[in-house]
Amino acid sequence: MHPRSTFLKYAKFLSAGILNSAVSYILFLVFNVFCSYIVSFIVSYLFGIGLGFFLNSKVFLKRFIAKGRLLSYTLANFINFTLSLILVTSLVSYLKIPEFLAPLVSLLILFPLNFWVVRKSMGVKS
């Protein structure tokens, strides 16, 4: 594959992740006004799973994603969700990180793992 097309593929994939993270975080902040940070995190993360799949499959990669990919994407995100939820609650409970910052800290810590797992689940090859 040509280096330019490889770069564009990764740039599109990364753009989807950044947009998804921004929308999910804004949703978290809105819900956090009315709900606990845990409920807000769960709702915004689940929304982000759907948005991420849509962005990656329909907008940025512009290809049909087989049902098997949807299942692997969902399972991959469930793993990331579980780790993120544990990390966010630990950051708030034990390290006393403010609720509104904990999802961002979690995102920064888990980004490499999340990027790799989601990329593999969507069938993006190196």
C-alpha positions as CSV (number, residue, x, y, z in Angstrom):
1,M,0.0,0.0,0.0
2,H,1.2,3.5,-0.9
3,P,2.5,5.4,2.2
4,R,0.2,8.3,1.5
5,S,-2.9,6.1,1.4
6,T,-1.8,4.4,4.6
7,F,-1.4,7.8,6.2
8,L,-4.8,8.9,5.0
9,K,-6.4,5.7,6.3
10,Y,-4.9,6.2,9.8
11,A,-5.8,9.9,9.7
12,K,-9.4,9.1,9.0
13,F,-9.5,6.4,11.7
14,L,-7.9,8.8,14.2
15,S,-10.3,11.6,13.2
16,A,-13.3,9.3,13.9
17,G,-11.8,8.6,17.3
18,I,-11.2,12.2,18.2
19,L,-14.7,13.3,17.1
20,N,-16.3,10.4,18.9
21,S,-14.3,11.2,22.1
22,A,-15.3,14.8,22.0
23,V,-19.0,14.1,21.4
24,S,-19.0,11.4,24.1
25,Y,-17.2,13.8,26.6
26,I,-19.7,16.6,26.0
27,L,-22.5,14.1,26.5
28,F,-20.9,13.0,29.7
29,L,-20.7,16.6,31.0
30,V,-24.3,17.2,30.1
31,F,-25.5,14.1,31.8
32,N,-23.3,14.7,34.8
33,V,-25.4,17.8,35.6
34,F,-28.4,15.5,36.2
35,C,-26.9,12.1,37.1
36,S,-24.0,10.6,39.0
37,Y,-20.7,10.6,37.2
38,I,-21.0,6.8,36.9
39,V,-24.4,6.9,35.2
40,S,-23.2,9.7,33.0
41,F,-20.1,7.8,32.0
42,I,-22.0,4.6,31.2
43,V,-24.6,6.5,29.0
44,S,-22.0,8.5,27.2
45,Y,-19.7,5.5,26.6
46,L,-22.5,3.4,25.3
47,F,-23.5,6.2,23.0
48,G,-19.9,6.5,21.9
49,I,-19.8,2.8,20.9
50,G,-22.6,3.4,18.5
51,L,-21.3,6.7,17.2
52,G,-17.8,5.2,16.8
53,F,-19.1,2.3,14.7
54,F,-21.1,4.6,12.5
55,L,-18.2,7.0,12.0
56,N,-15.7,4.3,11.2
57,S,-17.9,2.2,9.0
58,K,-20.0,4.7,7.1
59,V,-18.3,8.0,7.2
60,F,-14.5,7.6,7.4
61,L,-13.8,4.1,6.1
62,K,-16.9,4.3,3.8
63,R,-17.4,0.5,3.5
64,F,-19.9,-2.0,4.6
65,I,-19.0,-3.7,7.8
66,A,-20.1,-7.3,8.2
67,K,-22.2,-8.4,11.1
68,G,-19.2,-10.3,12.5
69,R,-17.3,-7.0,12.6
70,L,-20.1,-5.4,14.5
71,L,-20.0,-8.2,17.0
72,S,-16.2,-8.0,17.4
73,Y,-16.4,-4.2,17.6
74,T,-19.0,-4.4,20.4
75,L,-17.0,-7.0,22.3
76,A,-13.8,-5.0,21.9
77,N,-15.6,-1.9,23.2
78,F,-17.0,-3.8,26.1
79,I,-13.5,-4.7,27.2
80,N,-12.5,-1.0,26.8
81,F,-15.6,0.1,28.6
82,T,-15.0,-2.2,31.5
83,L,-11.4,-1.1,31.9
84,S,-12.4,2.6,31.5
85,L,-15.2,2.3,34.1
86,I,-12.9,0.7,36.6
87,L,-10.3,3.4,36.0
88,V,-12.7,6.3,36.2
89,T,-14.2,5.1,39.4
90,S,-10.8,4.4,40.9
91,L,-9.5,7.9,39.8
92,V,-12.4,9.6,41.5
93,S,-12.7,7.4,44.6
94,Y,-9.0,6.8,45.4
95,L,-7.0,9.5,43.8
96,K,-9.7,12.2,44.3
97,I,-9.5,13.3,40.6
98,P,-12.5,15.6,39.9
99,E,-15.4,13.7,38.3
100,F,-15.3,15.9,35.2
101,L,-11.6,15.2,34.6
102,A,-11.6,11.4,35.3
103,P,-12.9,10.4,31.9
104,L,-10.2,12.5,30.2
105,V,-7.5,11.0,32.3
106,S,-8.9,7.5,31.6
107,L,-9.0,8.3,27.8
108,L,-5.3,9.4,27.8
109,I,-4.2,6.3,29.8
110,L,-6.2,3.8,27.8
111,F,-5.9,5.4,24.3
112,P,-3.2,3.1,23.0
113,L,-5.0,-0.1,24.0
114,N,-8.4,1.3,22.8
115,F,-6.9,2.4,19.4
116,W,-5.4,-1.1,18.8
117,V,-8.4,-3.1,19.9
118,V,-10.9,-1.0,17.9
119,R,-8.7,-0.9,14.9
120,K,-8.4,-4.7,14.9
121,S,-12.1,-5.2,15.5
122,M,-13.0,-3.0,12.5
123,G,-10.6,-5.0,10.3
124,V,-8.2,-2.1,9.6
125,K,-5.0,-3.7,8.5
126,S,-1.5,-2.2,9.0
